[in-house]
């Protein structure tokens, strides 16, 4: 009798809807029959300027002077990186743990907190990885939708804790894909609840706000950070989490030992040694975000939401879902990639990452040509 593999695998996984990541640039270039260098990628909130010169020099130095480092396992404790992060954020290294991007740390935190049947509170619209990962651990997701301005419903979260027993809540600050900051007073109120609050600060360098200073006083607070956005290291996958000593010991027990590779650690440390250059680049992106926001707002039938990130969420007030999807598709045909969200509350929206000025100018010119947006 042939082996039925499906009988040996977790049955609940068969029913899961897979997470849809961004398609690789080379694959898209092949589909569009265009050279990679002609594609304008504004769909994944990446840094259009790439890593800092010092970071590139540090990587080149490893290849030139100590290439044997790539043949040796990396430091399982990321000692030098955690020390550099400690100096950057003003928290002791004992409160820092590193991962292959903040995505790994989201998964690690869920592994430490959630068992099958436990409840994760989720505040949509937000980063889809939170609810996706929860399903992997057999957790229930209690949705607490945001209001019309994308503010968090604090009373709704409290109700999810009191009546549904929610144990864990991830809140991106600023939020993705809306760009909405999370007020500090909201964090303070939520920390009074008996749940673990993970504040995902992937875009903190763009907003200029953080609650990382609160970690020592609140054992139920976790702050997530990444080098993908401000440092331009999305391709190297390196992030970190900051939390109280009482909690971090649990995560060290279950963290994979060699999860941050040599190149990622070298690049992250170099980025932290080049903070002035990186923050100057962040300032350029923020200034360009404001210029792009004003230009998009001037287009008919486009509502641009305020953003404290490196992207803009735009609602198509004329034409709705069909128009938003059509704009995404027509731009893609020209090699201009933006994000469309086929989900309730966002199905008439597009999200545009802030590119370099010349890239944004091409985007704006294309939008002005499209039917109903001329002028």
C-alpha positions as CSV (number, residue, x, y, z in Angstrom):
1,X,0.0,0.0,0.0
2,X,1.5,3.4,-1.0
3,X,2.5,5.8,1.8
4,X,0.0,8.6,2.2
5,X,2.3,11.6,3.0
6,X,-0.7,13.8,3.8
7,X,-1.5,11.5,6.7
8,X,1.9,12.1,8.2
9,X,1.8,15.9,8.0
10,X,-0.1,18.4,10.1
11,X,-3.6,18.5,8.8
12,X,-4.2,22.1,9.8
13,X,-1.4,23.3,7.5
14,X,-3.2,21.9,4.5
15,X,-6.0,24.4,5.1
16,X,-3.7,27.4,5.5
17,X,-3.5,30.1,2.9
18,X,0.1,30.7,2.1
19,X,1.7,34.1,2.7
20,X,2.2,36.0,-0.5
21,X,5.7,37.6,-0.6
22,X,7.0,40.1,-3.2
23,X,8.1,38.4,-6.4
24,X,11.9,38.6,-7.0
25,X,13.1,41.4,-9.2
26,X,14.7,39.1,-11.7
27,X,11.5,37.0,-12.1
28,X,9.5,40.2,-12.7
29,X,12.0,41.4,-15.2
30,X,11.7,38.2,-17.1
31,X,7.9,38.3,-17.1
32,X,7.9,41.9,-18.3
33,X,10.7,41.3,-20.9
34,X,12.6,44.2,-19.5
35,X,16.1,44.7,-18.2
36,X,16.3,44.6,-14.4
37,X,17.9,48.1,-14.3
38,X,14.8,49.6,-16.0
39,X,12.4,48.4,-13.3
40,X,11.3,50.9,-10.7
41,X,10.6,48.9,-7.5
42,X,8.3,50.8,-5.2
43,X,6.4,47.8,-3.7
44,X,8.3,46.6,-0.7
45,X,9.4,49.7,1.3
46,X,13.1,49.0,0.6
47,X,15.7,51.8,0.9
48,X,16.2,53.0,-2.7
49,X,19.8,54.1,-1.9
50,X,21.0,50.8,-0.6
51,X,23.7,50.3,2.1
52,X,26.0,53.0,3.3
53,X,29.5,53.3,1.7
54,X,31.1,52.1,4.9
55,X,28.9,49.0,4.9
56,X,29.9,48.1,1.4
57,X,33.5,48.7,2.3
58,X,33.3,46.5,5.3
59,X,31.8,43.6,3.3
60,X,34.5,44.0,0.6
61,X,37.2,44.0,3.4
62,X,36.0,40.6,4.6
63,X,36.1,39.1,1.1
64,X,39.5,40.7,0.5
65,X,41.3,40.2,3.8
66,X,39.5,37.4,5.8
67,X,37.5,35.3,3.3
68,X,37.9,32.3,5.6
69,X,35.2,33.9,7.8
70,X,32.6,32.8,5.4
71,X,33.6,29.2,5.9
72,X,33.3,29.4,9.7
73,X,30.0,29.5,11.6
74,X,29.1,32.9,12.9
75,X,28.9,34.0,16.5
76,X,25.8,32.3,17.9
77,X,25.3,35.1,20.4
78,X,26.0,38.0,18.0
79,X,28.1,39.5,20.7
80,X,29.7,42.4,18.8
81,X,26.4,43.2,17.0
82,X,24.4,43.3,20.3
83,X,27.1,45.6,21.8
84,X,26.8,48.0,18.8
85,X,23.0,47.9,19.1
86,X,23.2,48.6,22.8
87,X,25.2,51.8,22.2
88,X,22.7,52.8,19.5
89,X,19.5,52.4,21.5
90,X,20.7,53.0,25.0
91,X,19.7,49.6,26.4
92,X,22.1,47.0,27.9
93,X,23.1,44.1,25.5
94,X,21.5,41.7,27.9
95,X,18.1,42.9,26.7
96,X,18.9,42.5,23.0
97,X,18.4,39.4,20.8
98,X,19.1,39.3,17.1
99,X,17.4,37.4,14.2
100,X,17.4,36.8,10.5
101,X,15.2,39.9,10.0
102,X,12.5,40.9,12.4
103,X,10.3,38.2,10.8
104,X,12.3,35.5,12.5
105,X,11.8,37.3,15.8
106,X,8.1,37.6,15.3
107,X,8.0,33.9,14.8
108,X,10.3,33.3,17.8
109,X,8.1,35.4,20.1
110,X,5.0,33.5,19.0
111,X,6.8,30.2,19.7
112,X,7.6,31.4,23.2
113,X,4.1,32.7,24.0
114,X,1.5,30.8,22.0
115,X,0.3,27.2,22.3
116,X,-2.6,25.7,20.3
117,X,-5.8,27.4,21.2
118,X,-4.2,30.5,22.6
119,X,-5.5,33.9,21.3
120,X,-3.5,36.5,19.4
121,X,-5.1,40.0,19.2
122,X,-4.6,41.6,15.8
123,X,-5.5,45.1,14.7
124,X,-6.1,45.2,11.0
125,X,-5.3,46.6,8.6
126,X,-1.7,45.8,9.6
127,X,1.3,43.7,8.7
128,X,-0.1,40.3,7.5
129,X,2.7,38.3,9.0
130,X,1.3,38.6,12.5
131,X,-1.9,36.7,11.8
132,X,-0.2,34.4,9.3
133,X,2.4,33.2,11.9
134,X,-0.3,32.8,14.6
135,X,-2.0,30.2,12.4
136,X,1.2,28.2,12.3
137,X,1.0,27.6,16.0
138,X,-2.6,26.7,16.1
139,X,-3.6,30.0,17.7
140,X,-6.9,31.8,17.3
141,X,-6.8,35.3,15.9
142,X,-9.1,37.9,17.5
143,X,-9.4,40.8,15.1
144,X,-9.8,44.2,16.6
145,X,-10.2,46.5,13.6
146,X,-8.8,50.0,13.6
147,X,-11.1,53.0,13.2
148,X,-11.5,55.1,10.1
149,X,-8.3,57.0,10.8
150,X,-6.4,53.7,11.4
151,X,-6.1,54.4,15.2
152,X,-6.0,51.4,17.5
153,X,-9.2,50.6,19.3
154,X,-7.8,50.4,22.8
155,X,-11.1,49.3,24.4
156,X,-11.5,46.6,21.8
157,X,-8.1,45.3,22.6
158,X,-8.9,45.3,26.3
159,X,-12.1,43.4,25.6
160,X,-10.1,40.8,23.6
161,X,-7.9,40.3,26.6
162,X,-10.6,40.2,29.3
163,X,-13.2,38.1,27.4
164,X,-11.1,36.1,24.9
165,X,-8.0,35.7,26.9
166,X,-5.7,37.2,24.3
167,X,-2.0,36.7,25.3
168,X,-0.1,38.5,22.6
169,X,-0.5,41.6,20.5
170,X,1.8,43.0,17.7
171,X,1.4,46.7,16.9
172,X,3.5,48.2,14.1
173,X,4.6,51.7,15.0
174,X,4.3,53.4,12.5
175,X,1.8,50.9,11.1
176,X,2.3,49.1,7.9
177,X,0.5,49.6,5.4
178,X,-1.1,52.8,6.8
179,X,1.9,54.8,8.0
180,X,0.1,55.6,11.2
181,X,2.2,56.3,14.4
182,X,1.2,54.6,17.6
183,X,0.9,57.2,20.4
184,X,3.1,56.6,23.5
185,X,0.0,57.0,25.7
186,X,-1.6,54.1,23.9
187,X,1.4,51.9,24.6
188,X,1.3,52.9,28.2
189,X,-2.4,51.9,28.5
190,X,-2.0,48.6,26.7
191,X,1.0,47.7,28.9
192,X,-1.4,47.7,31.9
193,X,-3.2,44.7,30.3
194,X,-2.1,41.1,31.1
195,X,-0.7,40.4,27.7
196,X,2.7,40.6,25.9
197,X,2.8,43.7,23.7
198,X,5.2,43.7,20.8
199,X,5.8,47.1,19.3
200,X,7.2,46.6,15.8
201,X,9.4,49.6,15.1
202,X,10.5,48.7,11.6
203,X,10.1,52.3,10.5
204,X,11.2,54.0,13.7
205,X,14.1,55.8,12.1
206,X,11.7,57.5,9.7
207,X,9.2,58.5,12.4
208,X,11.8,59.6,14.9
209,X,9.8,58.1,17.8
210,X,10.3,54.9,19.8
211,X,9.3,53.3,23.1
212,X,12.5,51.3,23.4
213,X,13.3,53.3,26.5
214,X,10.3,51.8,28.3
215,X,11.6,48.2,28.1
216,X,13.3,48.1,31.5
217,X,10.2,49.1,33.3
218,X,7.8,46.8,31.6
219,X,8.4,43.0,31.5
220,X,5.5,42.5,29.0
221,X,6.9,44.9,26.4
222,X,8.9,43.8,23.4
223,X,10.3,46.2,20.8
224,X,11.2,44.9,17.4
225,X,13.6,46.6,15.0
226,X,15.1,45.9,11.6
227,X,18.1,46.9,9.4
228,X,16.0,46.4,6.3
229,X,14.6,49.9,5.9
230,X,16.8,52.6,7.3
231,X,20.1,50.7,6.8
232,X,19.2,49.3,3.3
233,X,20.0,45.7,4.3
234,X,16.7,44.0,3.4
235,X,18.6,41.4,1.3
236,X,20.8,40.4,4.2
237,X,18.0,39.7,6.7
238,X,19.0,41.1,10.0
239,X,16.9,42.5,12.8
240,X,16.7,42.6,16.6
241,X,14.3,42.6,19.5
242,X,14.6,44.4,22.8
243,X,12.9,43.1,26.0
244,X,13.2,42.8,29.7
245,X,15.6,40.2,31.1
246,X,12.7,38.3,32.6
247,X,11.4,37.5,29.1
248,X,14.5,37.3,27.0
249,X,15.8,34.1,28.6
250,X,12.9,32.2,27.2
251,X,13.7,33.3,23.6
252,X,17.4,32.5,24.0
253,X,16.4,28.9,24.9
254,X,14.6,28.4,21.6
255,X,16.6,30.7,19.2
256,X,18.6,28.9,16.5
257,X,22.3,29.4,17.3
258,X,23.7,30.5,13.9
259,X,20.7,32.5,12.7
260,X,22.5,35.7,11.7
261,X,25.1,35.1,9.0
262,X,28.6,36.6,8.9
263,X,27.8,39.1,6.1
264,X,24.7,40.3,7.8
265,X,26.5,40.9,11.1
266,X,29.4,42.7,9.4
267,X,27.0,44.9,7.5
268,X,24.8,45.7,10.5
269,X,27.7,46.7,12.6
270,X,29.1,48.9,9.9
271,X,25.7,50.6,9.5
272,X,25.7,51.4,13.2
273,X,29.2,52.9,12.8
274,X,27.9,55.0,10.0
275,X,24.7,56.3,11.6
276,X,25.2,60.0,10.5
277,X,25.3,58.9,6.9
278,X,22.3,56.6,7.3
279,X,20.2,59.3,9.0
280,X,21.1,61.8,6.3
281,X,19.8,59.3,3.8
282,X,16.7,58.8,5.9
283,X,16.2,62.6,5.9
284,X,16.4,62.6,2.1
285,X,13.7,59.9,1.9
286,X,11.5,61.8,4.3
287,X,11.8,65.0,2.3
288,X,11.0,63.1,-0.9
289,X,8.0,61.5,0.8
290,X,6.5,64.9,1.5
291,X,7.1,66.0,-2.1
292,X,5.6,62.8,-3.5
293,X,2.7,63.1,-1.1
294,X,1.9,66.6,-2.3
295,X,2.1,65.5,-6.0
296,X,-0.1,62.5,-5.4
297,X,-2.7,64.6,-3.5
298,X,-2.9,67.0,-6.5
299,X,-4.1,64.1,-8.7
300,X,-7.9,63.8,-9.0
301,X,-9.6,61.0,-7.0
302,X,-6.6,60.2,-4.8
303,X,-6.6,60.5,-1.1
304,X,-3.1,60.3,0.5
305,X,-2.9,59.3,4.1
306,X,-0.4,61.0,6.4
307,X,2.7,58.8,6.8
308,X,5.6,58.7,9.3
309,X,7.4,56.0,7.2
310,X,9.1,55.6,3.9
311,X,5.8,54.8,2.0
312,X,2.4,56.3,1.3
313,X,-1.0,54.7,1.4
314,X,-3.3,56.1,-1.2
315,X,-7.1,55.5,-1.4
316,X,-8.7,55.7,-4.9
317,X,-11.8,57.8,-4.1
318,X,-13.0,57.6,-7.6
319,X,-13.3,54.1,-9.2
320,X,-12.6,52.2,-6.0
321,X,-11.3,48.6,-6.1
322,X,-11.3,48.3,-9.9
323,X,-9.3,51.5,-10.3
324,X,-6.7,50.6,-7.7
325,X,-6.1,47.2,-9.2
326,X,-6.0,48.7,-12.7
327,X,-3.4,51.3,-11.7
328,X,-1.2,48.6,-10.2
329,X,-1.5,46.5,-13.3
330,X,-0.9,49.4,-15.8
331,X,2.1,50.6,-13.8
332,X,3.5,47.1,-13.8
333,X,3.3,46.9,-17.5
334,X,5.7,49.9,-17.6
335,X,8.0,48.3,-15.1
336,X,6.8,50.4,-12.2
337,X,6.0,48.2,-9.2
338,X,3.6,49.3,-6.4
339,X,1.6,47.3,-3.8
340,X,-2.1,46.6,-4.0
341,X,-3.9,45.0,-1.1
342,X,-6.8,42.7,-1.9
343,X,-8.3,42.7,1.6
344,X,-11.3,44.3,3.3
345,X,-10.8,48.0,4.0
346,X,-7.8,48.3,1.7
347,X,-9.2,46.9,-1.6
348,X,-9.4,50.4,-3.1
349,X,-5.9,51.4,-1.9
350,X,-2.4,51.3,-3.3
351,X,0.8,51.6,-1.3
352,X,3.8,53.4,-2.9
353,X,7.3,53.1,-1.4
354,X,9.3,56.3,-1.7
355,X,11.9,56.0,-4.4
356,X,14.6,58.3,-5.5
357,X,13.3,61.6,-7.0
358,X,13.9,60.5,-10.6
359,X,12.0,57.2,-10.0
360,X,9.1,59.1,-8.4
361,X,9.0,61.5,-11.3
362,X,8.5,58.6,-13.7
363,X,5.7,57.2,-11.5
364,X,3.9,60.5,-11.4
365,X,4.2,61.1,-15.1
366,X,2.7,57.6,-15.7
367,X,-0.2,58.3,-13.3
368,X,-1.0,61.6,-15.0
369,X,-1.3,59.8,-18.3
370,X,-3.8,57.3,-17.1
371,X,-7.4,57.8,-17.9
372,X,-9.2,59.9,-15.3
373,X,-6.0,61.2,-13.8
374,X,-4.9,63.7,-16.5
375,X,-4.5,67.3,-15.5
